[in-house]
């Protein structure tokens, strides 16, 4: 009649099959017997065991109100009364607010944290314990040592998980702005409408938290309102992706065009537009040892691989749809190509050798544009302005530019050369000649900021404009020795 608790079952998948057999075959005498399993998501977790189980998912609450409710539900009245000092309760609430903020920022992806961290209740408990100990030891006349509090929260308790320098800077900024003497001022607020309540009991805290907005503006977490558009867009894309993935894949029996005929037509259209293979002889004439030409050769080798893979899989797909070759379960790549092309997505075998893109149409247009840049470089000479995001290895392009500059200045050493850039005021169309040194590049976008062309400085984003194209950049090398 008891309960069996098995924790972290994703680490013992072999035993899960055995467990399933035991549950299905064993004669259980008592109706109150239960098996409780905890596991992380795992692609190889036995699906049958999941299907017969009642699923319970424990996810972080959405929003400041829900986050604070959960945090305060783990706090007892004894903890609230643990110190008589007037600083204790505001500090406790501020740590709880910080805890909800760092978790909520995760949903905004790279706009929230460069690396998503698994902040959990242990971080909150350790921070509260530290503040409790610190208040016991302080001299009332000197007051709180804010540098110590900020360091322990921003560098040790929460900061101990953070590995990215910019994320660490962000966390320390929260600690600096929220943990100081002004937090005890009645006018202090984290953001308009989010104050530190003056309460004596847990019930009063819950009453106050209930009055907070159900939906928070991204500005509460120190983000621009545009961040919410990005979050909603990504969430919608995930939902639509899931719906597309679970659609039945068989051909429809209605009067409409079948999946196969749609994909066949699309494959024919792509094959017609696909550029021809490269001829290596042209590269030899250009000067094989020039650093820029070596980079060009590497780019062309990768582009040739993409063109070959696309041409082969499209031809095989056409033959499979015609019935000339068998599209068996073994040819997973063909099946995947058929399904993805019908959904206007990039087949996995193409994505593995190429680049990410939102839809198949964008991806194929980019293939043609990238090829056009490389072909123009071979046949018409070096471009005046380079589309840097059209390269497989943009870093390699900048390194080649550094090598070129080093060779032009005999007294420079490559390891002492640094790359600098100037953002110009011209667009790509207005550039008529190459620079005397370095290269002109375009194709870069800003996310999370705007660009003032007149003053050539970063500014706040314009509402509802998520990406801003930068003008042409002049990249050049300087001797830093």
VOMARSE-54262 format. One record per residue (C-alpha): residue in three letters; x, y, z. Coordinates in steps of 0.001 Angstrom, whole numbers, padded with zeros to 6 digits, always signed. Last residue first. Example, Ala and Ser with C-alpha at 12.3 -4.5 7.8 and 13.67 -1.06 7.14 Angstrom:
SER+013670-001060+007140 ALA+012300-004500+007800 
***
This chain:
UNK+052610+046766-030763 UNK+048994+047429-031794 UNK+049613+047620-035545 UNK+046300+048428-037177 UNK+044041+046360-039468 UNK+040985+047626-041327 UNK+037248+047015-041493 UNK+035217+049841-043079 UNK+031575+049165-042253 UNK+028669+049830-044644 UNK+025411+050945-043000 UNK+023909+048824-040190 UNK+020527+047194-040697 UNK+018177+047571-037733 UNK+016291+044620-036242 UNK+013350+044509-033812 UNK+011411+047611-034906 UNK+008174+047592-032851 UNK+009257+050551-030682 UNK+012511+052178-031911 UNK+015489+050638-030169 UNK+017612+052870-027913 UNK+020614+054558-029563 UNK+024036+053449-030815 UNK+026160+056187-032400 UNK+027058+057428-035904 UNK+025769+060992-035252 UNK+023705+061240-038452 UNK+023192+057499-038863 UNK+021692+057009-035368 UNK+021555+053236-034974 UNK+019029+051303-032880 UNK+019527+048670-030188 UNK+018287+045242-029077 UNK+019221+043535-032338 UNK+021620+045236-034750 UNK+022137+043898-038253 UNK+025236+043238-040383 UNK+024992+042718-044157 UNK+027767+045068-045280 UNK+031573+045033-045559 UNK+034221+047451-046873 UNK+037762+046087-046766 UNK+041225+046996-045433 UNK+043527+049610-046944 UNK+043060+052017-049871 UNK+039298+051367-049649 UNK+037477+049839-052652 UNK+035569+052129-055015 UNK+032031+053319-055794 UNK+030189+052865-052476 UNK+026747+054528-052643 UNK+024872+051275-053381 UNK+026214+049644-050198 UNK+024883+052437-047969 UNK+027019+055385-046955 UNK+027346+056867-043437 UNK+030342+054727-042534 UNK+030763+052599-039420 UNK+034500+052502-038726 UNK+036272+049294-037792 UNK+039420+048053-036082 UNK+041161+044680-036333 UNK+044352+044131-034336 UNK+047878+043267-035564 UNK+050450+042229-032951 UNK+050198+038476-033730 UNK+050714+039213-037442 UNK+053987+041151-036939 UNK+054318+044467-038801 UNK+057663+045724-040237 UNK+056952+044636-043843 UNK+053673+046501-044084 UNK+051802+045069-047117 UNK+052297+041519-045794 UNK+050679+042453-042473 UNK+047723+044097-044270 UNK+047070+040926-046292 UNK+047346+038745-043199 UNK+044787+040937-041407 UNK+042393+040709-044393 UNK+042794+036919-044362 UNK+041925+036965-040635 UNK+038811+039041-041398 UNK+037685+036489-044015 UNK+038427+033591-041641 UNK+036128+035196-039055 UNK+033377+035408-041697 UNK+033547+031594-042211 UNK+030587+030340-044254 UNK+030372+033690-046062 UNK+027162+035516-047046 UNK+027082+037350-043695 UNK+030136+039305-044878 UNK+028527+040734-048035 UNK+031747+042318-049320 UNK+031943+045817-050827 UNK+034254+046723-053726 UNK+034187+043097-054909 UNK+037460+041442-056051 UNK+037485+040617-059729 UNK+034730+040118-062286 UNK+035013+036352-062899 UNK+036123+034925-059556 UNK+034626+037553-057193 UNK+031405+037625-059244 UNK+031109+033831-058827 UNK+031591+034069-055045 UNK+028973+036840-054693 UNK+026483+035043-056998 UNK+026904+031779-055039 UNK+025988+033536-051812 UNK+022948+035112-053512 UNK+021783+031800-055038 UNK+022138+029955-051709 UNK+020435+032859-049926 UNK+017435+032527-052250 UNK+017368+028784-051438 UNK+017396+029430-047668 UNK+014737+032142-047858 UNK+012423+029805-049785 UNK+013136+026855-047456 UNK+012071+028880-044429 UNK+013643+030444-041305 UNK+017307+029978-042198 UNK+020294+028198-040646 UNK+023421+027491-042682 UNK+025012+024801-044890 UNK+026332+021249-044668 UNK+024037+019967-041907 UNK+021144+022120-043104 UNK+021043+020319-046432 UNK+020850+016812-044877 UNK+018240+018130-042425 UNK+015834+019234-045162 UNK+015023+022982-044924 UNK+011371+023816-044274 UNK+008603+024718-046715 UNK+006269+022084-045100 UNK+006303+020014-048331 UNK+010077+020475-048498 UNK+010401+019179-044936 UNK+008382+015997-045458 UNK+010033+015100-048780 UNK+013558+015887-047526 UNK+012991+013793-044357 UNK+011796+010827-046452 UNK+014825+011230-048712 UNK+017236+011476-045766 UNK+015665+008469-044043 UNK+016519+006178-046954 UNK+016258+003033-044819 UNK+012505+003515-044343 UNK+012173+002853-048042 UNK+011843+005386-050825 UNK+012417+002853-053596 UNK+014024+004067-056829 UNK+012277+004525-060208 UNK+008929+005187-058480 UNK+008408+008651-059971 UNK+008474+010076-056408 UNK+011735+008188-055714 UNK+013309+009406-058977 UNK+012373+013028-058171 UNK+013750+012665-054634 UNK+016998+011182-055966 UNK+017427+014179-058313 UNK+016679+016627-055466 UNK+019064+014777-053097 UNK+021941+014785-055608 UNK+021508+018468-056621 UNK+021256+019678-052992 UNK+024294+017656-051861 UNK+026377+018815-054859 UNK+025398+022492-054428 UNK+026226+022366-050687 UNK+029621+020703-051332 UNK+030418+023284-054026 UNK+029644+026051-051518 UNK+032098+024515-049054 UNK+034874+024239-051651 UNK+034041+027769-052887 UNK+034478+029201-049392 UNK+037848+027448-048975 UNK+038997+028783-052384 UNK+037920+032302-051472 UNK+039951+032122-048224 UNK+043027+031022-050192 UNK+042325+033854-052645 UNK+042237+036404-049782 UNK+045589+035092-048463 UNK+047283+035292-051920 UNK+049072+031977-052444 UNK+047024+030613-055388 UNK+047153+033686-057581 UNK+044019+034436-059625 UNK+044901+032033-062492 UNK+044621+028988-060199 UNK+041092+030004-059159 UNK+039742+029921-062727 UNK+041034+026364-063247 UNK+038892+025045-060325 UNK+035669+025078-062359 UNK+032661+025478-060043 UNK+029517+023362-060464 UNK+026464+024961-062094 UNK+023953+027106-060160 UNK+020587+025624-059104 UNK+017693+027484-060807 UNK+016428+024518-062879 UNK+017075+022079-060046 UNK+015029+024289-057719 UNK+011996+024352-060059 UNK+012155+020598-060599 UNK+012318+019989-056836 UNK+009303+022303-056218 UNK+007270+020476-058864 UNK+008155+017110-057337 UNK+007356+018433-053825 UNK+003838+019481-054873 UNK+003340+016217-056823 UNK+004412+014136-053827 UNK+002181+015972-051357 UNK-000857+015287-053531 UNK-002744+018066-055354 UNK-006307+018550-054168 UNK-009299+016266-054966 UNK-009052+014535-051613 UNK-007185+011315-050760 UNK-004427+013046-048856 UNK-000918+011635-049011 UNK+000340+010334-045672 UNK+002345+012616-043313 UNK-000293+013198-040629 UNK+000376+016540-038886 UNK+002349+016166-035642 UNK+005390+018118-036865 UNK+003301+020984-038276 UNK+001502+021507-034936 UNK+004849+021471-033084 UNK+006340+023990-035500 UNK+003263+026230-035135 UNK+003629+026189-031342 UNK+007373+026881-031510 UNK+006867+029754-034006 UNK+004182+031275-031749 UNK+006557+031144-028746 UNK+009372+032722-030794 UNK+007110+035568-031953 UNK+005718+036163-028446 UNK+009271+036354-027043 UNK+010512+038675-029819 UNK+007471+040953-029368 UNK+008100+040983-025597 UNK+011715+042031-026143 UNK+010428+045064-028080 UNK+009338+046570-024732 UNK+013095+047033-023921 UNK+014478+044923-021071 UNK+015383+045789-017462 UNK+013311+042983-015946 UNK+010354+045289-015168 UNK+010887+046805-018641 UNK+009729+043475-020148 UNK+006183+044549-019121 UNK+004593+042078-016744 UNK+001284+040266-017212 UNK-000752+039336-014104 UNK-000125+042806-012656 UNK+000627+042933-008881 UNK-002384+043043-006493 UNK-001989+039346-005574 UNK+001566+040112-004380 UNK+000157+042580-001816 UNK-002376+040082-000409 UNK+000336+037372-000354 UNK+002641+039696+001614 UNK-000150+040536+004059 UNK-000875+036834+004564 UNK+002815+036177+005279 UNK+002677+038577+008196 UNK+004340+041883+009129 UNK+004167+043839+005909 UNK+005743+046999+004452 UNK+005695+046310+000715 UNK+008778+046854-001510 UNK+007452+048582-004633 UNK+006582+047351-008135 UNK+004137+049916-009587 UNK+006749+051756-011681 UNK+009880+049566-011641 UNK+012014+048161-008826 UNK+010566+050860-006555 UNK+012025+053191-003925 UNK+009844+056147-002811 UNK+009477+054800+000758 UNK+013283+054767+001108 UNK+014642+051491+002513 UNK+015954+050527-000945 UNK+017959+053794-000981 UNK+020638+052247+001268 UNK+021795+049849-001423 UNK+020841+046477-002921 UNK+018583+047177-005909 UNK+020823+049181-008250 UNK+024142+047467-007411 UNK+022730+043908-007290 UNK+020888+044360-010609 UNK+024109+045763-012156 UNK+026091+042832-010735 UNK+023712+040469-012546 UNK+024173+042367-015818 UNK+027971+042377-015505 UNK+027961+038626-014833 UNK+025799+038106-017924 UNK+028302+040174-019925 UNK+031218+038068-018666 UNK+029496+034731-019386 UNK+029920+031920-016841 UNK+027100+032626-014381 UNK+026316+029895-011866 UNK+028405+031442-009061 UNK+026812+034821-009839 UNK+023587+033770-008095 UNK+025226+032953-004740 UNK+028834+034082-005312 UNK+029382+037048-007634 UNK+026154+039068-007697 UNK+024673+037895-004370 UNK+027845+037659-002263 UNK+029430+040706-003905 UNK+026334+042863-003498 UNK+025969+041942+000181 UNK+029683+042525+000884 UNK+029714+045883-000923 UNK+026546+046842+000965 UNK+028157+046432+004395 UNK+024981+047033+006403 UNK+024969+049607+009189 UNK+027948+051233+010903 UNK+026011+052134+014072 UNK+024069+048834+014068 UNK+027319+046817+014016 UNK+026641+043845+011786 UNK+026959+040191+012847 UNK+023317+039078+013047 UNK+022452+041028+009868 UNK+025152+039138+007931 UNK+023877+035745+009092 UNK+020325+036501+007873 UNK+021679+037970+004649 UNK+023707+034777+004022 UNK+020742+032508+004788 UNK+018541+034507+002395 UNK+021177+034152-000353 UNK+021524+030387+000273 UNK+017730+029885+000174 UNK+017377+031872-003079 UNK+020189+029991-004819 UNK+018737+026659-003593 UNK+015340+027683-005041 UNK+016675+027390-008582 UNK+018683+029229-011268 UNK+019338+026886-014200 UNK+021226+029295-016442 UNK+020433+030125-020094 UNK+023627+031529-021732 UNK+023530+035016-023259 UNK+020810+035838-020742 UNK+017612+037856-021348 UNK+018087+038941-024980 UNK+019669+035530-025712 UNK+016341+033831-024922 UNK+013534+036048-023619 UNK+012147+033184-021495 UNK+015317+033195-019402 UNK+014626+036721-018096 UNK+011841+035277-015913 UNK+014271+033210-013836 UNK+016577+036160-013100 UNK+013559+038358-012272 UNK+011834+035867-009936 UNK+015013+035462-007838 UNK+015611+039236-007848 UNK+012095+039743-006434 UNK+012709+037099-003747 UNK+016063+038761-002873 UNK+014228+042106-002656 UNK+011519+040626-000389 UNK+014118+039267+002059 UNK+015984+042590+002060 UNK+012770+044513+002767 UNK+011983+042060+005629 UNK+015417+042241+007300 UNK+016197+045981+007213 UNK+013892+046862+010159 UNK+015983+044656+012489 UNK+013865+042337+014642 UNK+015225+039220+012934 UNK+013805+035684+012593 UNK+010214+036966+012371 UNK+009833+036396+008623 UNK+011600+033034+008954 UNK+009165+032012+011707 UNK+006226+033034+009475 UNK+007414+030380+007007 UNK+008755+030875+003483 UNK+008192+028255+000749 UNK+004855+029810-000284 UNK+006767+033085-000513 UNK+008850+031822-003448 UNK+005808+030397-005265 UNK+003820+033583-004855 UNK+006827+035695-005895 UNK+007173+033724-009141 UNK+003428+033868-009901 UNK+003379+037647-009457 UNK+006666+038183-011316 UNK+005553+036308-014421 UNK+005326+032688-015558 UNK+005992+030037-012888 UNK+009031+027771-013397 UNK+007941+024322-014608 UNK+007016+021171-012675 UNK+005296+018773-015018 UNK+002984+016029-013729 UNK+002191+013197-016127 UNK-000211+010372-015203 UNK+001473+007230-016500 UNK+000344+004615-019055 UNK+001573+006667-022010 UNK+004897+007615-020435 UNK+005779+003960-019768 UNK+004893+003112-023362 UNK+007150+005908-024665 UNK+010282+004447-023069 UNK+012673+007436-022525 UNK+014994+007595-025539 UNK+014412+011289-026395 UNK+014989+012381-022777 UNK+013180+015066-020777 UNK+014257+015009-017143 UNK+012946+012363-014809 UNK+011067+011799-011546 UNK+009080+008589-011119 UNK+006367+007910-008525 UNK+005176+004282-008327 UNK+001876+003950-006431 UNK+000173+001340-004158 UNK-003224+002473-002824 UNK-005117-000325-004585 UNK-003348-003052-002565 UNK-002716-006560-003862 UNK-000474-005749-006813 UNK-000025-008785-009057 UNK+003136-008001-011052 UNK+003001-008335-014849 UNK+002415-004740-016088 UNK+004373-003004-013319 UNK+007305-005444-013593 UNK+007417-005118-017385 UNK+007497-001324-017138 UNK+010225-001474-014479 UNK+012393-003696-016683 UNK+012010-001276-019576 UNK+012859+001597-017200 UNK+015980-000223-015931 UNK+017769+000349-019219 UNK+016893+004074-019029 UNK+018796+004604-015779 UNK+020045+008221-015873 UNK+016723+009525-017254 UNK+015208+007983-014090 UNK+016412+010875-011947 UNK+014413+009727-008863 UNK+012439+006545-008208 UNK+009881+006922-005383 UNK+007893+003799-004401 UNK+004656+004534-002531 UNK+003046+002322+000099 UNK+000000+000000+000000 
***
